[in-house]
């Protein structure tokens, strides 16, 4: 069956079916092959992507800017100071104006409602480059990496250890839609959003996967195929950082914890990593670590998203 995602927004992966997510992953694999062999794939020739950044970025900015260029288009970088939003123009008006100039909008924002409002009022596709609720592009790159390293997603035990944040949300949603057995281990009081937990449980029931929420990291990582973590204090939570370090210390991914996983487990982190906090050097620099493959796959997964929603290519 041919799947078309032309004109779609990518705000949260819960809005996409398993088949649609698999289509993005298949396209990402194709984009990566074409890139490696030097085959031109300028499917967005002459198109422009507006890239709004309320938060600074390394991987998101570079991967989107390089990606749109490789697809034949142009990426227009716009930080908060470049727009009239800080002078009172509404997101709705900004979305309407940008839609007259560009073919797509990517936004990296603090509040998820901002990206929802952009999508509501824009007449071009809107891609969530990160919000406080969801990080769909990261999860797509993550599952592309898992597929490359493990050959499948269905039935794998994928364990996230740490804060129940936006990265955890997207990992849970995509994993349970794709038939994985997803486990999240957090300190009490730092669990994922209740809505996302319900989605994960419903997705798992439909896909043949499973979802489990635990508060014991050792129990969680037992026989894990994948161990994933993220920073304990995200951007905007700096004031809580010291208190969070104390609470999350037992959830550090270190050589003792990973002994409970399968010998061929892979370690994942969305980066940037606070080495010595959520993960130790001997884990992130070990042969089991695939963090830089993940980072590379942001480029290919996002090129797939842009090609599908902005260019209307069908797979």
C-alpha positions in Angstrom: 0.0 0.0 0.0 1.3 3.4 -1.0 1.3 5.9 1.9 1.2 9.7 1.3 2.0 12.2 4.0 1.8 15.3 1.8 0.7 18.3 3.7 0.8 16.6 7.1 2.0 18.3 10.3 4.4 16.3 12.6 3.7 17.5 16.1 3.4 14.2 18.0 3.9 10.6 16.8 0.6 9.6 18.4 -1.1 11.3 15.4 0.5 8.8 13.1 -0.3 5.1 12.4 2.2 2.3 12.6 2.2 2.1 8.8 2.9 5.9 8.5 5.8 5.7 11.0 7.3 2.7 9.2 7.0 4.7 6.0 9.1 7.5 7.5 11.7 5.0 8.7 11.8 3.3 5.3 12.3 6.7 3.6 15.0 7.6 6.1 16.9 4.4 5.3 16.6 5.2 1.6 17.8 8.8 2.2 20.8 7.5 4.1 21.8 5.1 1.4 21.4 7.8 -1.3 23.5 10.1 0.8 26.3 7.5 1.3 26.6 6.6 -2.4 26.4 10.2 -3.5 23.1 9.9 -5.4 21.4 13.3 -5.8 17.9 13.4 -4.2 16.8 17.0 -4.6 13.2 16.3 -4.2 12.5 19.7 -2.6 14.2 21.7 -5.3 13.5 25.4 -4.8 11.5 24.9 -1.6 12.1 26.8 1.6 11.9 25.7 5.3 11.4 28.4 8.0 13.3 27.2 11.1 12.1 28.9 14.3 14.3 28.4 17.4 13.1 29.6 20.8 15.8 27.3 22.2 19.4 27.0 21.1 20.5 23.8 19.4 23.3 21.8 17.9 21.9 18.7 16.3 18.4 20.1 15.5 19.7 23.2 13.7 22.6 21.5 11.8 20.6 18.4 10.8 17.6 20.4 9.5 19.8 23.0 7.7 22.0 20.4 6.1 19.0 18.2 5.3 17.0 20.8 3.5 20.1 21.8 1.5 20.7 18.2 0.5 17.1 17.9 -0.6 17.5 20.9 -2.9 15.8 23.5 -0.7 16.8 26.3 1.6 16.6 26.6 5.4 15.9 30.0 6.8 17.1 30.2 10.4 14.9 32.4 12.7 15.7 32.8 16.4 13.3 34.5 18.8 15.0 37.9 18.2 14.5 37.7 14.4 10.7 37.6 14.7 8.1 40.0 16.0 6.8 37.5 18.5 8.7 39.3 21.3 7.1 42.6 20.3 3.6 41.3 20.6 2.7 39.7 17.2 0.7 36.6 17.8 1.8 33.1 16.8 -1.4 32.9 14.6 -0.4 36.0 12.6 3.2 34.8 12.4 2.0 31.4 11.0 -0.2 33.1 8.5 2.6 35.4 7.2 5.2 32.6 7.1 2.8 30.5 5.1 2.8 33.1 2.3 6.6 32.9 2.0 7.8 29.3 2.8 6.8 25.7 2.0 7.2 24.4 5.5 7.9 25.4 9.1 10.1 23.7 11.7 9.9 25.0 15.3 11.9 24.2 18.4 9.9 25.7 21.2 9.5 25.7 25.0 5.7 25.3 25.1 4.0 22.6 23.0 1.0 24.8 22.6 3.2 27.1 20.5 3.8 24.5 17.9 0.2 23.4 18.0 -0.9 27.0 17.3 1.6 27.3 14.5 0.1 24.2 12.9 -3.5 25.4 13.5 -3.0 28.7 11.7 -0.3 27.8 9.1 -1.3 26.6 5.6 2.0 24.7 5.2 3.3 21.6 7.0 4.7 22.3 10.5 7.3 20.0 12.1 8.0 19.9 15.8 11.8 20.2 16.3 11.2 19.9 20.0 8.7 21.0 22.6 8.3 20.4 26.3 5.8 17.6 25.6 7.2 15.9 22.5 10.4 15.3 20.5 9.1 13.2 17.5 12.1 13.8 15.2 14.5 12.4 17.9 12.3 9.3 18.3 12.3 8.7 14.6 16.1 8.8 14.5 16.2 6.6 17.6 14.1 3.8 16.0 16.0 4.1 12.7 19.1 3.4 14.7 17.6 0.5 16.6 16.4 -1.0 13.3 19.9 -0.7 11.9 21.6 -2.2 14.9 19.1 -4.9 15.9 17.3 -5.7 12.5 13.9 -5.3 14.1 11.8 -3.4 16.6 8.9 -5.8 17.3 9.5 -7.6 20.5 12.7 -5.8 21.6 12.9 -4.7 25.3 13.6 -0.9 25.2 14.3 0.6 28.6 14.3 4.3 29.3 15.9 5.3 32.6 15.5 8.8 33.9 13.2 11.8 33.8 9.7 11.2 32.2 10.2 14.0 29.8 9.5 14.9 26.2 12.1 12.4 24.9 10.6 9.6 27.0 7.1 10.5 25.7 8.1 10.2 22.0 10.2 7.0 22.7 7.2 5.4 24.5 4.7 6.4 21.8 6.7 5.3 18.8 8.0 2.1 20.5 4.6 0.9 21.5 3.1 1.7 18.1 6.0 -0.4 16.5 5.5 -3.4 18.7 8.4 -3.0 21.2 8.3 -3.8 24.9 8.9 -0.4 26.3 9.9 0.0 30.0 10.3 3.4 31.7 12.1 3.7 35.1 11.8 7.0 36.9 12.0 8.3 40.5 8.6 8.7 42.1 7.1 12.0 41.1 8.9 12.2 37.8 6.8 9.8 35.7 5.7 10.6 32.1 2.4 12.4 31.5 -0.6 10.3 32.4 -2.0 10.9 28.9 1.1 9.5 27.3 1.0 6.4 29.6 -2.5 5.7 28.5 -1.6 6.1 24.8 1.4 3.7 25.3 -0.8 1.1 26.8 -3.4 1.4 24.1 -0.7 1.3 21.3 0.8 -1.8 22.9 -2.5 -3.6 23.0 -2.9 -2.9 19.2 0.7 -3.7 18.2 1.5 -6.7 20.3 4.1 -4.8 22.3 3.9 -3.8 26.0 4.4 -0.9 28.3 5.6 -0.9 31.9 6.4 1.9 34.3 8.8 1.1 37.2 10.7 2.9 39.9 13.6 0.4 40.2 16.2 0.9 37.5 17.9 -2.5 38.1 14.6 -4.3 37.7 13.8 -2.2 34.6 17.0 -3.0 32.7 17.0 -6.7 33.3 17.5 -8.4 29.9 17.2 -5.1 28.1 18.0 -4.9 24.4 18.3 -1.1 24.5 19.1 1.2 27.4 18.3 4.9 26.9 18.8 7.9 29.1 18.6 11.7 29.0 19.8 14.6 31.1 18.2 15.0 34.5 17.5 18.7 34.1 16.3 19.8 30.7 16.7 23.3 29.3 14.6 25.7 31.4 15.0 23.5 34.6 18.5 24.8 35.6 17.2 26.1 39.0 16.2 22.5 39.9 19.4 20.9 38.7 21.1 20.4 42.1 18.0 18.9 43.7 17.4 16.7 40.7 21.0 15.4 40.9 20.3 14.0 44.4 17.0 12.5 43.4 18.2 10.9 40.2 21.6 9.6 41.3 20.3 6.0 41.8 19.1 6.1 38.2 22.6 6.8 36.7 23.4 4.5 33.8 26.8 3.1 34.8 28.8 -0.2 34.4 27.0 -1.8 37.4 23.5 -1.1 36.0 24.2 -2.2 32.5 25.4 -5.6 33.8 21.8 -6.5 34.1 21.1 -6.0 30.4 21.7 -8.4 27.6 25.4 -8.6 26.7 24.7 -7.2 23.3 22.5 -4.3 24.5 22.9 -0.9 22.9 23.2 2.3 24.8 21.4 5.4 23.6 21.3 9.1 24.5 19.7 12.0 22.6 22.7 14.2 23.5 24.0 16.5 24.8 25.1 14.3 27.7 26.1 15.5 31.1 28.9 12.9 31.5 29.3 11.7 35.1 25.6 12.6 35.9 23.0 10.5 34.0 25.7 8.3 32.3 29.3 7.5 33.0 32.1 7.6 30.5 32.7 3.9 30.6 29.1 3.4 29.2 28.8 6.2 26.7 32.2 5.5 25.3 31.8 1.7 25.3 31.4 -0.5 22.2 27.7 -0.9 23.1 27.1 2.8 22.7 25.4 4.0 19.5 24.9 7.7 20.5 26.7 9.1 17.5 24.9 6.9 15.1 21.7 8.3 16.6 22.9 11.8 16.2 23.7 11.1 12.5 20.3 9.6 11.9 18.7 12.9 12.9 19.8 14.1 9.5 18.3 11.2 7.6 15.1 10.8 9.6 14.3 14.6 9.3 15.1 14.5 5.5 12.5 11.7 5.3 9.9 13.8 7.1 10.6 16.9 5.0 10.5 15.0 1.8 7.2 13.3 2.7 5.3 16.2 4.1 6.7 19.0 2.0 7.4 17.2 -1.3 4.7 14.6 -1.2 6.9 11.8 -2.3 5.1 8.4 -1.8 6.6 5.2 -0.5 
